[in-house]
Each structure stands twice: as structure tokens, then as C-alpha cells.
Amino acid sequence: MSRYPKIDSDYEFKGFCLNWEEDVFPKCPNKDCSIIHDITIKLDNRDLDLTCFNVHDTELVQFLAYLTNADFTENQIIPFLHTYWHHRNRSFLYNGQDNKERYDEFQNSNYGKYLLDKCGYTEQFEKIKTLHNDHEWPYELKVEEINYLQTECEEVPWYKHNSWAFRSDEFDFDSKGDSILTIGCSYVYGTGLAEKERFSNLLSETLGLKNYNLGIPGSSHDQAYLFSQYLIPLLKPKHVVFLGPNIIRTYHFNENLFKYFVLQGFEYNWRRDDDSFVRHKTEHNKLFKYDISKSLQGRGKEDYGEIEDIHFLQYVKQLNIHYHKNLYMNKLNASRNVNAVKGLCYENGATFHYLCSDDRQLPFNGSINALADLIERFVEDKKQATKEQVIEWIKENKLDEVRTPPNFVEKNDYEDYARDLCHPGKKTNQWLADYFLDSIKKVV
């Protein structure tokens, strides 16, 4: 039984047409609390700075003011929602698709163990076996465990995040022009790779610059722009490298769902435990199991979580269908984000370098990616393949040969797997480092 049946009925009747002034503020269960009063007073007095703020570091009143204020200027900063914000200053042995459950499935299967052995990850595993077996995933690493990984496990992938929840060097806002900033998805984040193997680390080491890595798994061109328009003017990097995610992905903030959370008294959970509101939404408001800020993958799957509200379910389905089957709009959206980031670089004195992660030049996007897709299907369908079947498939696709097509590094394709066996490994990251280094040399 809902605590607010009248609100629920209004929401079901109006669907996704809620209005702040008419439907939200007057019916808010905490309408007498200071938050509504503050919004009114601050808006009337124009006391709110709506030009530069990060949603996670601001008060709810300021974000609500932003959402209710239709004023817009060309220099207005769009507040960003960081879906990894709860990872800031935290370290993990596993993350995302590179997780304990997945690794155990590989170890207990013929196809998975064969490939882990070929990639060298079985040997690496011996160094972290105790950590892996003694804890449930996800597990936050302790100081002594981090020290062990840093000193004894240089080749082992693990995930350390800075105070802005990026797998990056700590940001120095007082130092300008001495960094290289990379933006993109899990290919930039380095899922399944040790930090030193990522192309952003290879670039920063070669150029002698700080490594500001803004990669977020599953992110889109939209999110890359949101981070860029906030952080490039603050960090003033020397170079900006943009490895564009799959163009089908797009970012969506569901403001109408957010209105419903406000009606449910959501404001009390805004900054509790110094955590992000995206995470609070799932922890303290068990109305939906779907992220309020979402980068739609566009794979056509009807996997939207346990959603009871029919309006929301239909809404998300239509969004997914629209972006999955509309390449014209996908390309338009990606193009305007790329050019927007390029403009930011021009304004802030940084060189700009772009490549789409789906580009066929990338070694990983060849036959090795087909095998990664095969493995992914085996994991999802809980099927099994014999070692002989895997070896036969590898030989048929000539993955066991050393090949030297244009732009390929002279290394065996097995070296192009990350630990999760579905992200690019050392070979593609070295190729990306060389590609962007050549691009930088042309303009420096």
C-alpha cells in the first residue's frame, strides 16, 4: 500500500505530463518544509547560480531551481549526473562486466579457461586468489589490500577511483596545460585491464603529462560532452582525446520520474551518507529498479528492470526503439557532441583528437571481437562448449596466426583480450596510443 495513494493516482492518470508548479510543489508531502520556500525565495531574488555546478555537489534546492527555470544562455553549463559517483575515493578488485561471478564461470568452463590460459590471466589469478575467494563481489578493497596490489600485482587489473569517481590521476585545478584528458566509455575506462595497459596511460607516460581519464563504462557521446563542458574549462588540458562510444547509445535524464520521487519525499535522501542521488534513488525509493539517468544501449532488449508503472515501461521502450532504429539521429547526435567538445578545446587552448570506438581500424573490431561476442552469448545463455569446439572456431577464423595487416601490431590476437574476455586488451590499447600519438604530433 503506497504512503501517498492520491499522488500515485495522479501520477498514473497524468503519466509523464507532470508540471512542477501545478502537480509537484502544491502536492509535495513536505510542502511546508524549507526546501520549497527556499526555491521560491531564491528564484524571486535571482540568488541561484545556474551557470556552473555539479549535481552531486549541490543542494537539491539548486537543482530543482535549475529544472524549473526556463532561462537559457549559450554559456550555461548543463549539470552532469555521474553514474559512478558512489565510487569516488574507492577501490575494487572487480567492476562492471569484469566481475567475480563472470570469472568463476570462465574458470569452470572449457571455452573460458582455455582463453584465460592463453591470455595469461590464469597465471595472474594466482596472485589474487585469496582476495577473490574470501570476499563477495562487489567488495571495496582495504588499505593493506591496495598496498599489496600496488607492490606485488603490477599486471593485475583492479580499479582505483579518484575524488571525482574517475579511474584517473587526481585532478589538479591549479595546474594548467600539463595534462592529457581522455573521454569515452569502458574502452577508455579500461575494463578488465591494469591501469598501465590503458592507452591513456601509455599516452600520458610518453608525453610526460598527467593522465586525466574520464571514461565511464556504458557511457555515450552525450555524457562525454557533459563531463567535457564542465571539466575542460577547469582543468585546461594540453590535449583532449575522445574515443567515441557506440553511436547508438544516448543519454537520458527522466525528469518526470524525478518529479515523482520528489513527491514521495525524495528530498530527504538527497545527500544522506554523502552519496549520489542516483544511488539514493535505488536504495531509499524502491519504486523502480531503473536508473533515473540512463545511457540507453540500444540493443533492442526488453530489459528495463522490475517496473510496475506501465507509462514508464512504454516510455523507455519507445526511447529504445527510437534510438536503436534511427541511425540518422544517432549520427546527428554523435556529430553535434563531437563538434561541441571540439569547440570547448578551441576555447580552452587544447588540441582535439577523435576516433569512434567502432572504427574498423581498431584491431579488436576484427575477428577477435567476433569471438568475444560468441563468449558473451555462452555466458548469457549458460551454455557450454568443448575445448575442441573453441579451438576449431579459433583456427577457422585464423586467430592463432600472427597477422600484420595495415595498422596492426605484430602480436598474436590472443593478447587483445581484457580479463572479462569481451573488452579490448593490450594490443588495441597500444594501437590506440600510437594512433593518437601520431595525431598529436601532427598538430604540435
KAVENJO-V169186 format. One record per pair of residues at least 12 apart in sequence whose ideal C-beta (glycine too) atoms are under 6 Angstrom apart, sorted by the first residue. I is the first residue (numbers start at 1). J is the second residue. Records with the same first field share a line. If there is no record, write none. Layout:
I: J / J
This chain:
7: 263
11: 260
15: 311
16: 256 / 311 / 315
18: 256 / 259
20: 68
24: 259 / 262 / 263
28: 263
29: 265
30: 265
35: 61 / 267
38: 61
39: 61 / 64 / 65
43: 65
48: 62 / 65
50: 66
51: 76 / 77
52: 77
53: 79
55: 79 / 81
56: 82 / 85 / 276
60: 267 / 270
80: 226 / 227 / 230
81: 293
82: 165
83: 278
84: 165 / 216
85: 165 / 276
86: 275 / 276 / 279
87: 161 / 165
88: 161 / 163 / 165
89: 163
90: 140 / 161
91: 141 / 146 / 160
92: 138 / 159
93: 131 / 158
94: 137
95: 159
96: 191 / 217
97: 420
98: 191 / 192 / 419 / 420
99: 137
100: 137
110: 386 / 387
111: 385 / 390
114: 387 / 390
115: 421
118: 414
119: 414 / 417
121: 419
124: 155 / 156
127: 153 / 156
128: 156
155: 194
157: 192 / 193 / 194 / 419
166: 214
167: 189 / 213
168: 212 / 213
169: 210 / 211
173: 234
176: 236
177: 236 / 238
178: 209 / 210
179: 209 / 210 / 212 / 237
180: 203 / 204 / 209 / 239
181: 212 / 237 / 240
182: 200 / 213 / 241
183: 214 / 224 / 242
184: 215 / 243 / 245
185: 219 / 245
186: 217
187: 243 / 357
188: 215 / 243
189: 215 / 217
191: 217 / 423
192: 418 / 419 / 420 / 423
193: 418
197: 426 / 429
198: 429
199: 429 / 432 / 433
200: 213
202: 433
203: 433
214: 227
218: 295
219: 245 / 295
220: 245 / 249 / 250 / 251 / 295
221: 244 / 334 / 337
222: 250 / 251
223: 251
225: 337 / 340 / 341
228: 341 / 344
232: 344 / 348
233: 348
236: 348
237: 350
239: 351 / 440
240: 345 / 350 / 352
241: 353 / 436
242: 341 / 354
243: 355 / 357
244: 356
245: 357
246: 358
247: 330 / 334
248: 298 / 330
249: 295
250: 296 / 323
251: 295
252: 294
253: 293
254: 292
257: 292
258: 292
261: 285
266: 285
269: 284
278: 293
288: 307
289: 305 / 306
290: 304 / 305 / 307
296: 320 / 323
298: 323 / 324
300: 324
304: 316
338: 354
351: 443
353: 436 / 439
361: 407
362: 428
363: 408 / 416 / 427 / 428 / 431
364: 416 / 424 / 428
367: 397 / 399
368: 413 / 416
372: 422
375: 421
376: 422
399: 413
409: 427 / 430 / 431
411: 427
415: 427
416: 428
